[in-house]
Amino acid sequence: MVTFYNIVKALHIIAVIAWMAGMLYLPRLFVYHAAAEPGSAQSETFKVMERRLMRGIINPAMILVWIFGLTLAYEGHWWLAGWFHGKLALVLVMTAVHGAFSRWRRAFARDANCHSAKFYRFANEVPTVLLIIIVFLVVLKPGF
């Protein structure tokens, strides 16, 4: 049955996929960018790729995730559900990670990166772990 709730849920899932695709790809770009000589052609190419990814995909997708997610919470009356509180907390953490990625992208743009490729390899795993936990909370809806 096509309902407003199901349409918003589908849009939310699409936005989450786009956001996570960017959140998984951007730190991988950082790994390679950290190894590039500042000012080199390779470094400049990474700057363009990172800026376009952040502005064209990651930022708009995150905004849509929040809009559709809060709409689902309202329409589904999820505000008092324990699993929803856990999900909301983890999405806030994911948003903070997004903010950190944005700061690191701006540092690369200024040729002011202060982290190693190894650091970014670790950072690349954070969205994955958060995503796994969030998906389990949403699918299983544990009662806590």
Phi and psi in radians as a Rosetta constraint file:
Dihedral C 1 N 2 CA 2 C 2 CIRCULARHARMONIC -1.497 0.35
Dihedral N 2 CA 2 C 2 N 3 CIRCULARHARMONIC 2.029 0.35
Dihedral C 2 N 3 CA 3 C 3 CIRCULARHARMONIC -2.248 0.35
Dihedral N 3 CA 3 C 3 N 4 CIRCULARHARMONIC 2.849 0.35
Dihedral C 3 N 4 CA 4 C 4 CIRCULARHARMONIC -0.973 0.35
Dihedral N 4 CA 4 C 4 N 5 CIRCULARHARMONIC -0.783 0.35
Dihedral C 4 N 5 CA 5 C 5 CIRCULARHARMONIC -1.016 0.35
Dihedral N 5 CA 5 C 5 N 6 CIRCULARHARMONIC -0.807 0.35
Dihedral C 5 N 6 CA 6 C 6 CIRCULARHARMONIC -1.189 0.35
Dihedral N 6 CA 6 C 6 N 7 CIRCULARHARMONIC -0.620 0.35
Dihedral C 6 N 7 CA 7 C 7 CIRCULARHARMONIC -1.131 0.35
Dihedral N 7 CA 7 C 7 N 8 CIRCULARHARMONIC -0.784 0.35
Dihedral C 7 N 8 CA 8 C 8 CIRCULARHARMONIC -1.129 0.35
Dihedral N 8 CA 8 C 8 N 9 CIRCULARHARMONIC -0.678 0.35
Dihedral C 8 N 9 CA 9 C 9 CIRCULARHARMONIC -1.070 0.35
Dihedral N 9 CA 9 C 9 N 10 CIRCULARHARMONIC -0.769 0.35
Dihedral C 9 N 10 CA 10 C 10 CIRCULARHARMONIC -1.090 0.35
Dihedral N 10 CA 10 C 10 N 11 CIRCULARHARMONIC -0.766 0.35
Dihedral C 10 N 11 CA 11 C 11 CIRCULARHARMONIC -1.118 0.35
Dihedral N 11 CA 11 C 11 N 12 CIRCULARHARMONIC -0.652 0.35
Dihedral C 11 N 12 CA 12 C 12 CIRCULARHARMONIC -1.105 0.35
Dihedral N 12 CA 12 C 12 N 13 CIRCULARHARMONIC -0.789 0.35
Dihedral C 12 N 13 CA 13 C 13 CIRCULARHARMONIC -1.103 0.35
Dihedral N 13 CA 13 C 13 N 14 CIRCULARHARMONIC -0.746 0.35
Dihedral C 13 N 14 CA 14 C 14 CIRCULARHARMONIC -1.063 0.35
Dihedral N 14 CA 14 C 14 N 15 CIRCULARHARMONIC -0.779 0.35
Dihedral C 14 N 15 CA 15 C 15 CIRCULARHARMONIC -1.123 0.35
Dihedral N 15 CA 15 C 15 N 16 CIRCULARHARMONIC -0.692 0.35
Dihedral C 15 N 16 CA 16 C 16 CIRCULARHARMONIC -1.088 0.35
Dihedral N 16 CA 16 C 16 N 17 CIRCULARHARMONIC -0.763 0.35
Dihedral C 16 N 17 CA 17 C 17 CIRCULARHARMONIC -1.046 0.35
Dihedral N 17 CA 17 C 17 N 18 CIRCULARHARMONIC -0.795 0.35
Dihedral C 17 N 18 CA 18 C 18 CIRCULARHARMONIC -1.120 0.35
Dihedral N 18 CA 18 C 18 N 19 CIRCULARHARMONIC -0.754 0.35
Dihedral C 18 N 19 CA 19 C 19 CIRCULARHARMONIC -1.094 0.35
Dihedral N 19 CA 19 C 19 N 20 CIRCULARHARMONIC -0.817 0.35
Dihedral C 19 N 20 CA 20 C 20 CIRCULARHARMONIC -1.206 0.35
Dihedral N 20 CA 20 C 20 N 21 CIRCULARHARMONIC -0.599 0.35
Dihedral C 20 N 21 CA 21 C 21 CIRCULARHARMONIC -1.014 0.35
Dihedral N 21 CA 21 C 21 N 22 CIRCULARHARMONIC -0.806 0.35
Dihedral C 21 N 22 CA 22 C 22 CIRCULARHARMONIC -1.184 0.35
Dihedral N 22 CA 22 C 22 N 23 CIRCULARHARMONIC -0.702 0.35
Dihedral C 22 N 23 CA 23 C 23 CIRCULARHARMONIC -1.192 0.35
Dihedral N 23 CA 23 C 23 N 24 CIRCULARHARMONIC -0.412 0.35
Dihedral C 23 N 24 CA 24 C 24 CIRCULARHARMONIC -1.542 0.35
Dihedral N 24 CA 24 C 24 N 25 CIRCULARHARMONIC -0.518 0.35
Dihedral C 24 N 25 CA 25 C 25 CIRCULARHARMONIC -1.470 0.35
Dihedral N 25 CA 25 C 25 N 26 CIRCULARHARMONIC -0.685 0.35
Dihedral C 25 N 26 CA 26 C 26 CIRCULARHARMONIC -1.023 0.35
Dihedral N 26 CA 26 C 26 N 27 CIRCULARHARMONIC -0.853 0.35
Dihedral C 26 N 27 CA 27 C 27 CIRCULARHARMONIC -1.142 0.35
Dihedral N 27 CA 27 C 27 N 28 CIRCULARHARMONIC -0.443 0.35
Dihedral C 27 N 28 CA 28 C 28 CIRCULARHARMONIC -1.186 0.35
Dihedral N 28 CA 28 C 28 N 29 CIRCULARHARMONIC -0.676 0.35
Dihedral C 28 N 29 CA 29 C 29 CIRCULARHARMONIC -1.080 0.35
Dihedral N 29 CA 29 C 29 N 30 CIRCULARHARMONIC -0.688 0.35
Dihedral C 29 N 30 CA 30 C 30 CIRCULARHARMONIC -1.062 0.35
Dihedral N 30 CA 30 C 30 N 31 CIRCULARHARMONIC -0.669 0.35
Dihedral C 30 N 31 CA 31 C 31 CIRCULARHARMONIC -0.988 0.35
Dihedral N 31 CA 31 C 31 N 32 CIRCULARHARMONIC -0.847 0.35
Dihedral C 31 N 32 CA 32 C 32 CIRCULARHARMONIC -1.278 0.35
Dihedral N 32 CA 32 C 32 N 33 CIRCULARHARMONIC -0.629 0.35
Dihedral C 32 N 33 CA 33 C 33 CIRCULARHARMONIC -1.148 0.35
Dihedral N 33 CA 33 C 33 N 34 CIRCULARHARMONIC -0.649 0.35
Dihedral C 33 N 34 CA 34 C 34 CIRCULARHARMONIC -1.067 0.35
Dihedral N 34 CA 34 C 34 N 35 CIRCULARHARMONIC -0.473 0.35
Dihedral C 34 N 35 CA 35 C 35 CIRCULARHARMONIC -1.521 0.35
Dihedral N 35 CA 35 C 35 N 36 CIRCULARHARMONIC -0.184 0.35
Dihedral C 35 N 36 CA 36 C 36 CIRCULARHARMONIC -1.486 0.35
Dihedral N 36 CA 36 C 36 N 37 CIRCULARHARMONIC 2.541 0.35
Dihedral C 36 N 37 CA 37 C 37 CIRCULARHARMONIC -1.203 0.35
Dihedral N 37 CA 37 C 37 N 38 CIRCULARHARMONIC 2.186 0.35
Dihedral C 37 N 38 CA 38 C 38 CIRCULARHARMONIC -0.952 0.35
Dihedral N 38 CA 38 C 38 N 39 CIRCULARHARMONIC 2.372 0.35
Dihedral C 38 N 39 CA 39 C 39 CIRCULARHARMONIC 1.514 0.35
Dihedral N 39 CA 39 C 39 N 40 CIRCULARHARMONIC -0.197 0.35
Dihedral C 39 N 40 CA 40 C 40 CIRCULARHARMONIC -1.259 0.35
Dihedral N 40 CA 40 C 40 N 41 CIRCULARHARMONIC 2.861 0.35
Dihedral C 40 N 41 CA 41 C 41 CIRCULARHARMONIC -1.042 0.35
Dihedral N 41 CA 41 C 41 N 42 CIRCULARHARMONIC -0.690 0.35
Dihedral C 41 N 42 CA 42 C 42 CIRCULARHARMONIC -1.093 0.35
Dihedral N 42 CA 42 C 42 N 43 CIRCULARHARMONIC -0.794 0.35
Dihedral C 42 N 43 CA 43 C 43 CIRCULARHARMONIC -1.070 0.35
Dihedral N 43 CA 43 C 43 N 44 CIRCULARHARMONIC -0.732 0.35
Dihedral C 43 N 44 CA 44 C 44 CIRCULARHARMONIC -1.142 0.35
Dihedral N 44 CA 44 C 44 N 45 CIRCULARHARMONIC -0.635 0.35
Dihedral C 44 N 45 CA 45 C 45 CIRCULARHARMONIC -1.128 0.35
Dihedral N 45 CA 45 C 45 N 46 CIRCULARHARMONIC -0.772 0.35
Dihedral C 45 N 46 CA 46 C 46 CIRCULARHARMONIC -1.046 0.35
Dihedral N 46 CA 46 C 46 N 47 CIRCULARHARMONIC -0.689 0.35
Dihedral C 46 N 47 CA 47 C 47 CIRCULARHARMONIC -1.016 0.35
Dihedral N 47 CA 47 C 47 N 48 CIRCULARHARMONIC -0.792 0.35
Dihedral C 47 N 48 CA 48 C 48 CIRCULARHARMONIC -1.123 0.35
Dihedral N 48 CA 48 C 48 N 49 CIRCULARHARMONIC -0.808 0.35
Dihedral C 48 N 49 CA 49 C 49 CIRCULARHARMONIC -1.052 0.35
Dihedral N 49 CA 49 C 49 N 50 CIRCULARHARMONIC -0.799 0.35
Dihedral C 49 N 50 CA 50 C 50 CIRCULARHARMONIC -1.128 0.35
Dihedral N 50 CA 50 C 50 N 51 CIRCULARHARMONIC -0.766 0.35
Dihedral C 50 N 51 CA 51 C 51 CIRCULARHARMONIC -1.104 0.35
Dihedral N 51 CA 51 C 51 N 52 CIRCULARHARMONIC -0.810 0.35
Dihedral C 51 N 52 CA 52 C 52 CIRCULARHARMONIC -1.130 0.35
Dihedral N 52 CA 52 C 52 N 53 CIRCULARHARMONIC -0.699 0.35
Dihedral C 52 N 53 CA 53 C 53 CIRCULARHARMONIC -1.099 0.35
Dihedral N 53 CA 53 C 53 N 54 CIRCULARHARMONIC -0.795 0.35
Dihedral C 53 N 54 CA 54 C 54 CIRCULARHARMONIC -1.169 0.35
Dihedral N 54 CA 54 C 54 N 55 CIRCULARHARMONIC -0.866 0.35
Dihedral C 54 N 55 CA 55 C 55 CIRCULARHARMONIC -1.369 0.35
Dihedral N 55 CA 55 C 55 N 56 CIRCULARHARMONIC -0.562 0.35
Dihedral C 55 N 56 CA 56 C 56 CIRCULARHARMONIC -1.590 0.35
Dihedral N 56 CA 56 C 56 N 57 CIRCULARHARMONIC -0.441 0.35
Dihedral C 56 N 57 CA 57 C 57 CIRCULARHARMONIC -2.194 0.35
Dihedral N 57 CA 57 C 57 N 58 CIRCULARHARMONIC -1.005 0.35
Dihedral C 57 N 58 CA 58 C 58 CIRCULARHARMONIC -1.129 0.35
Dihedral N 58 CA 58 C 58 N 59 CIRCULARHARMONIC -0.892 0.35
Dihedral C 58 N 59 CA 59 C 59 CIRCULARHARMONIC -1.085 0.35
Dihedral N 59 CA 59 C 59 N 60 CIRCULARHARMONIC -0.893 0.35
Dihedral C 59 N 60 CA 60 C 60 CIRCULARHARMONIC -1.071 0.35
Dihedral N 60 CA 60 C 60 N 61 CIRCULARHARMONIC -0.684 0.35
Dihedral C 60 N 61 CA 61 C 61 CIRCULARHARMONIC -1.122 0.35
Dihedral N 61 CA 61 C 61 N 62 CIRCULARHARMONIC -0.730 0.35
Dihedral C 61 N 62 CA 62 C 62 CIRCULARHARMONIC -1.078 0.35
Dihedral N 62 CA 62 C 62 N 63 CIRCULARHARMONIC -0.747 0.35
Dihedral C 62 N 63 CA 63 C 63 CIRCULARHARMONIC -1.052 0.35
Dihedral N 63 CA 63 C 63 N 64 CIRCULARHARMONIC -0.779 0.35
Dihedral C 63 N 64 CA 64 C 64 CIRCULARHARMONIC -1.155 0.35
Dihedral N 64 CA 64 C 64 N 65 CIRCULARHARMONIC -0.654 0.35
Dihedral C 64 N 65 CA 65 C 65 CIRCULARHARMONIC -0.999 0.35
Dihedral N 65 CA 65 C 65 N 66 CIRCULARHARMONIC -0.814 0.35
Dihedral C 65 N 66 CA 66 C 66 CIRCULARHARMONIC -1.144 0.35
Dihedral N 66 CA 66 C 66 N 67 CIRCULARHARMONIC -0.776 0.35
Dihedral C 66 N 67 CA 67 C 67 CIRCULARHARMONIC -1.079 0.35
Dihedral N 67 CA 67 C 67 N 68 CIRCULARHARMONIC -0.908 0.35
Dihedral C 67 N 68 CA 68 C 68 CIRCULARHARMONIC -1.207 0.35
Dihedral N 68 CA 68 C 68 N 69 CIRCULARHARMONIC -0.647 0.35
Dihedral C 68 N 69 CA 69 C 69 CIRCULARHARMONIC -1.136 0.35
Dihedral N 69 CA 69 C 69 N 70 CIRCULARHARMONIC -0.773 0.35
Dihedral C 69 N 70 CA 70 C 70 CIRCULARHARMONIC -1.186 0.35
Dihedral N 70 CA 70 C 70 N 71 CIRCULARHARMONIC -0.584 0.35
Dihedral C 70 N 71 CA 71 C 71 CIRCULARHARMONIC -1.113 0.35
Dihedral N 71 CA 71 C 71 N 72 CIRCULARHARMONIC -0.752 0.35
Dihedral C 71 N 72 CA 72 C 72 CIRCULARHARMONIC -1.089 0.35
Dihedral N 72 CA 72 C 72 N 73 CIRCULARHARMONIC -0.736 0.35
Dihedral C 72 N 73 CA 73 C 73 CIRCULARHARMONIC -1.071 0.35
Dihedral N 73 CA 73 C 73 N 74 CIRCULARHARMONIC -0.721 0.35
Dihedral C 73 N 74 CA 74 C 74 CIRCULARHARMONIC -1.186 0.35
Dihedral N 74 CA 74 C 74 N 75 CIRCULARHARMONIC -0.897 0.35
Dihedral C 74 N 75 CA 75 C 75 CIRCULARHARMONIC -1.145 0.35
Dihedral N 75 CA 75 C 75 N 76 CIRCULARHARMONIC -0.589 0.35
Dihedral C 75 N 76 CA 76 C 76 CIRCULARHARMONIC -1.599 0.35
Dihedral N 76 CA 76 C 76 N 77 CIRCULARHARMONIC -0.035 0.35
Dihedral C 76 N 77 CA 77 C 77 CIRCULARHARMONIC 0.986 0.35
Dihedral N 77 CA 77 C 77 N 78 CIRCULARHARMONIC 0.807 0.35
Dihedral C 77 N 78 CA 78 C 78 CIRCULARHARMONIC -1.569 0.35
Dihedral N 78 CA 78 C 78 N 79 CIRCULARHARMONIC -0.038 0.35
Dihedral C 78 N 79 CA 79 C 79 CIRCULARHARMONIC -0.977 0.35
Dihedral N 79 CA 79 C 79 N 80 CIRCULARHARMONIC -0.556 0.35
Dihedral C 79 N 80 CA 80 C 80 CIRCULARHARMONIC -1.686 0.35
Dihedral N 80 CA 80 C 80 N 81 CIRCULARHARMONIC -0.061 0.35
Dihedral C 80 N 81 CA 81 C 81 CIRCULARHARMONIC -1.333 0.35
Dihedral N 81 CA 81 C 81 N 82 CIRCULARHARMONIC 2.297 0.35
Dihedral C 81 N 82 CA 82 C 82 CIRCULARHARMONIC -1.040 0.35
Dihedral N 82 CA 82 C 82 N 83 CIRCULARHARMONIC -0.740 0.35
Dihedral C 82 N 83 CA 83 C 83 CIRCULARHARMONIC -1.050 0.35
Dihedral N 83 CA 83 C 83 N 84 CIRCULARHARMONIC -0.636 0.35
Dihedral C 83 N 84 CA 84 C 84 CIRCULARHARMONIC -1.152 0.35
Dihedral N 84 CA 84 C 84 N 85 CIRCULARHARMONIC -0.669 0.35
Dihedral C 84 N 85 CA 85 C 85 CIRCULARHARMONIC -1.079 0.35
Dihedral N 85 CA 85 C 85 N 86 CIRCULARHARMONIC -0.731 0.35
Dihedral C 85 N 86 CA 86 C 86 CIRCULARHARMONIC -1.113 0.35
Dihedral N 86 CA 86 C 86 N 87 CIRCULARHARMONIC -0.782 0.35
Dihedral C 86 N 87 CA 87 C 87 CIRCULARHARMONIC -1.082 0.35
Dihedral N 87 CA 87 C 87 N 88 CIRCULARHARMONIC -0.814 0.35
Dihedral C 87 N 88 CA 88 C 88 CIRCULARHARMONIC -1.035 0.35
Dihedral N 88 CA 88 C 88 N 89 CIRCULARHARMONIC -0.748 0.35
Dihedral C 88 N 89 CA 89 C 89 CIRCULARHARMONIC -1.072 0.35
Dihedral N 89 CA 89 C 89 N 90 CIRCULARHARMONIC -0.747 0.35
Dihedral C 89 N 90 CA 90 C 90 CIRCULARHARMONIC -1.232 0.35
Dihedral N 90 CA 90 C 90 N 91 CIRCULARHARMONIC -0.583 0.35
Dihedral C 90 N 91 CA 91 C 91 CIRCULARHARMONIC -1.203 0.35
Dihedral N 91 CA 91 C 91 N 92 CIRCULARHARMONIC -0.591 0.35
Dihedral C 91 N 92 CA 92 C 92 CIRCULARHARMONIC -1.109 0.35
Dihedral N 92 CA 92 C 92 N 93 CIRCULARHARMONIC -0.702 0.35
Dihedral C 92 N 93 CA 93 C 93 CIRCULARHARMONIC -1.128 0.35
Dihedral N 93 CA 93 C 93 N 94 CIRCULARHARMONIC -0.742 0.35
Dihedral C 93 N 94 CA 94 C 94 CIRCULARHARMONIC -1.068 0.35
Dihedral N 94 CA 94 C 94 N 95 CIRCULARHARMONIC -0.670 0.35
Dihedral C 94 N 95 CA 95 C 95 CIRCULARHARMONIC -1.147 0.35
Dihedral N 95 CA 95 C 95 N 96 CIRCULARHARMONIC -0.660 0.35
Dihedral C 95 N 96 CA 96 C 96 CIRCULARHARMONIC -1.147 0.35
Dihedral N 96 CA 96 C 96 N 97 CIRCULARHARMONIC -0.683 0.35
Dihedral C 96 N 97 CA 97 C 97 CIRCULARHARMONIC -1.084 0.35
Dihedral N 97 CA 97 C 97 N 98 CIRCULARHARMONIC -0.743 0.35
Dihedral C 97 N 98 CA 98 C 98 CIRCULARHARMONIC -0.969 0.35
Dihedral N 98 CA 98 C 98 N 99 CIRCULARHARMONIC -0.781 0.35
Dihedral C 98 N 99 CA 99 C 99 CIRCULARHARMONIC -1.076 0.35
Dihedral N 99 CA 99 C 99 N 100 CIRCULARHARMONIC -0.707 0.35
Dihedral C 99 N 100 CA 100 C 100 CIRCULARHARMONIC -1.126 0.35
Dihedral N 100 CA 100 C 100 N 101 CIRCULARHARMONIC -0.756 0.35
Dihedral C 100 N 101 CA 101 C 101 CIRCULARHARMONIC -1.042 0.35
Dihedral N 101 CA 101 C 101 N 102 CIRCULARHARMONIC -0.689 0.35
Dihedral C 101 N 102 CA 102 C 102 CIRCULARHARMONIC -1.128 0.35
Dihedral N 102 CA 102 C 102 N 103 CIRCULARHARMONIC -0.744 0.35
Dihedral C 102 N 103 CA 103 C 103 CIRCULARHARMONIC -1.102 0.35
Dihedral N 103 CA 103 C 103 N 104 CIRCULARHARMONIC -0.757 0.35
Dihedral C 103 N 104 CA 104 C 104 CIRCULARHARMONIC -1.149 0.35
Dihedral N 104 CA 104 C 104 N 105 CIRCULARHARMONIC -0.634 0.35
Dihedral C 104 N 105 CA 105 C 105 CIRCULARHARMONIC -1.103 0.35
Dihedral N 105 CA 105 C 105 N 106 CIRCULARHARMONIC -0.755 0.35
Dihedral C 105 N 106 CA 106 C 106 CIRCULARHARMONIC -1.138 0.35
Dihedral N 106 CA 106 C 106 N 107 CIRCULARHARMONIC -0.614 0.35
Dihedral C 106 N 107 CA 107 C 107 CIRCULARHARMONIC -1.128 0.35
Dihedral N 107 CA 107 C 107 N 108 CIRCULARHARMONIC -0.764 0.35
Dihedral C 107 N 108 CA 108 C 108 CIRCULARHARMONIC -1.042 0.35
Dihedral N 108 CA 108 C 108 N 109 CIRCULARHARMONIC -0.707 0.35
Dihedral C 108 N 109 CA 109 C 109 CIRCULARHARMONIC -1.077 0.35
Dihedral N 109 CA 109 C 109 N 110 CIRCULARHARMONIC -0.531 0.35
Dihedral C 109 N 110 CA 110 C 110 CIRCULARHARMONIC -1.594 0.35
Dihedral N 110 CA 110 C 110 N 111 CIRCULARHARMONIC 0.079 0.35
Dihedral C 110 N 111 CA 111 C 111 CIRCULARHARMONIC 1.012 0.35
Dihedral N 111 CA 111 C 111 N 112 CIRCULARHARMONIC 0.691 0.35
Dihedral C 111 N 112 CA 112 C 112 CIRCULARHARMONIC -2.130 0.35
Dihedral N 112 CA 112 C 112 N 113 CIRCULARHARMONIC 0.477 0.35
Dihedral C 112 N 113 CA 113 C 113 CIRCULARHARMONIC -1.083 0.35
Dihedral N 113 CA 113 C 113 N 114 CIRCULARHARMONIC 2.366 0.35
Dihedral C 113 N 114 CA 114 C 114 CIRCULARHARMONIC -2.139 0.35
Dihedral N 114 CA 114 C 114 N 115 CIRCULARHARMONIC 0.238 0.35
Dihedral C 114 N 115 CA 115 C 115 CIRCULARHARMONIC -2.028 0.35
Dihedral N 115 CA 115 C 115 N 116 CIRCULARHARMONIC 2.732 0.35
Dihedral C 115 N 116 CA 116 C 116 CIRCULARHARMONIC -1.543 0.35
Dihedral N 116 CA 116 C 116 N 117 CIRCULARHARMONIC 2.905 0.35
Dihedral C 116 N 117 CA 117 C 117 CIRCULARHARMONIC -1.058 0.35
Dihedral N 117 CA 117 C 117 N 118 CIRCULARHARMONIC -0.630 0.35
Dihedral C 117 N 118 CA 118 C 118 CIRCULARHARMONIC -1.089 0.35
Dihedral N 118 CA 118 C 118 N 119 CIRCULARHARMONIC -0.712 0.35
Dihedral C 118 N 119 CA 119 C 119 CIRCULARHARMONIC -1.002 0.35
Dihedral N 119 CA 119 C 119 N 120 CIRCULARHARMONIC -0.797 0.35
Dihedral C 119 N 120 CA 120 C 120 CIRCULARHARMONIC -1.237 0.35
Dihedral N 120 CA 120 C 120 N 121 CIRCULARHARMONIC -0.503 0.35
Dihedral C 120 N 121 CA 121 C 121 CIRCULARHARMONIC -1.092 0.35
Dihedral N 121 CA 121 C 121 N 122 CIRCULARHARMONIC -0.717 0.35
Dihedral C 121 N 122 CA 122 C 122 CIRCULARHARMONIC -1.160 0.35
Dihedral N 122 CA 122 C 122 N 123 CIRCULARHARMONIC -0.813 0.35
Dihedral C 122 N 123 CA 123 C 123 CIRCULARHARMONIC -1.023 0.35
Dihedral N 123 CA 123 C 123 N 124 CIRCULARHARMONIC -0.539 0.35
Dihedral C 123 N 124 CA 124 C 124 CIRCULARHARMONIC -1.090 0.35
Dihedral N 124 CA 124 C 124 N 125 CIRCULARHARMONIC -0.452 0.35
Dihedral C 124 N 125 CA 125 C 125 CIRCULARHARMONIC -1.461 0.35
Dihedral N 125 CA 125 C 125 N 126 CIRCULARHARMONIC -0.381 0.35
Dihedral C 125 N 126 CA 126 C 126 CIRCULARHARMONIC -1.050 0.35
Dihedral N 126 CA 126 C 126 N 127 CIRCULARHARMONIC -0.890 0.35
Dihedral C 126 N 127 CA 127 C 127 CIRCULARHARMONIC -1.068 0.35
Dihedral N 127 CA 127 C 127 N 128 CIRCULARHARMONIC -0.572 0.35
Dihedral C 127 N 128 CA 128 C 128 CIRCULARHARMONIC -1.102 0.35
Dihedral N 128 CA 128 C 128 N 129 CIRCULARHARMONIC -0.832 0.35
Dihedral C 128 N 129 CA 129 C 129 CIRCULARHARMONIC -1.104 0.35
Dihedral N 129 CA 129 C 129 N 130 CIRCULARHARMONIC -0.798 0.35
Dihedral C 129 N 130 CA 130 C 130 CIRCULARHARMONIC -1.049 0.35
Dihedral N 130 CA 130 C 130 N 131 CIRCULARHARMONIC -0.778 0.35
Dihedral C 130 N 131 CA 131 C 131 CIRCULARHARMONIC -1.048 0.35
Dihedral N 131 CA 131 C 131 N 132 CIRCULARHARMONIC -0.767 0.35
Dihedral C 131 N 132 CA 132 C 132 CIRCULARHARMONIC -1.049 0.35
Dihedral N 132 CA 132 C 132 N 133 CIRCULARHARMONIC -0.821 0.35
Dihedral C 132 N 133 CA 133 C 133 CIRCULARHARMONIC -1.132 0.35
Dihedral N 133 CA 133 C 133 N 134 CIRCULARHARMONIC -0.756 0.35
Dihedral C 133 N 134 CA 134 C 134 CIRCULARHARMONIC -1.062 0.35
Dihedral N 134 CA 134 C 134 N 135 CIRCULARHARMONIC -0.792 0.35
Dihedral C 134 N 135 CA 135 C 135 CIRCULARHARMONIC -1.078 0.35
Dihedral N 135 CA 135 C 135 N 136 CIRCULARHARMONIC -0.749 0.35
Dihedral C 135 N 136 CA 136 C 136 CIRCULARHARMONIC -1.102 0.35
Dihedral N 136 CA 136 C 136 N 137 CIRCULARHARMONIC -0.697 0.35
Dihedral C 136 N 137 CA 137 C 137 CIRCULARHARMONIC -1.067 0.35
Dihedral N 137 CA 137 C 137 N 138 CIRCULARHARMONIC -0.774 0.35
Dihedral C 137 N 138 CA 138 C 138 CIRCULARHARMONIC -1.205 0.35
Dihedral N 138 CA 138 C 138 N 139 CIRCULARHARMONIC -0.743 0.35
Dihedral C 138 N 139 CA 139 C 139 CIRCULARHARMONIC -1.306 0.35
Dihedral N 139 CA 139 C 139 N 140 CIRCULARHARMONIC -0.761 0.35
Dihedral C 139 N 140 CA 140 C 140 CIRCULARHARMONIC -1.505 0.35
Dihedral N 140 CA 140 C 140 N 141 CIRCULARHARMONIC -0.439 0.35
Dihedral C 140 N 141 CA 141 C 141 CIRCULARHARMONIC 0.761 0.35
Dihedral N 141 CA 141 C 141 N 142 CIRCULARHARMONIC 1.041 0.35
Dihedral C 141 N 142 CA 142 C 142 CIRCULARHARMONIC -1.087 0.35
Dihedral N 142 CA 142 C 142 N 143 CIRCULARHARMONIC 2.560 0.35
Dihedral C 142 N 143 CA 143 C 143 CIRCULARHARMONIC -1.641 0.35
Dihedral N 143 CA 143 C 143 N 144 CIRCULARHARMONIC 1.546 0.35
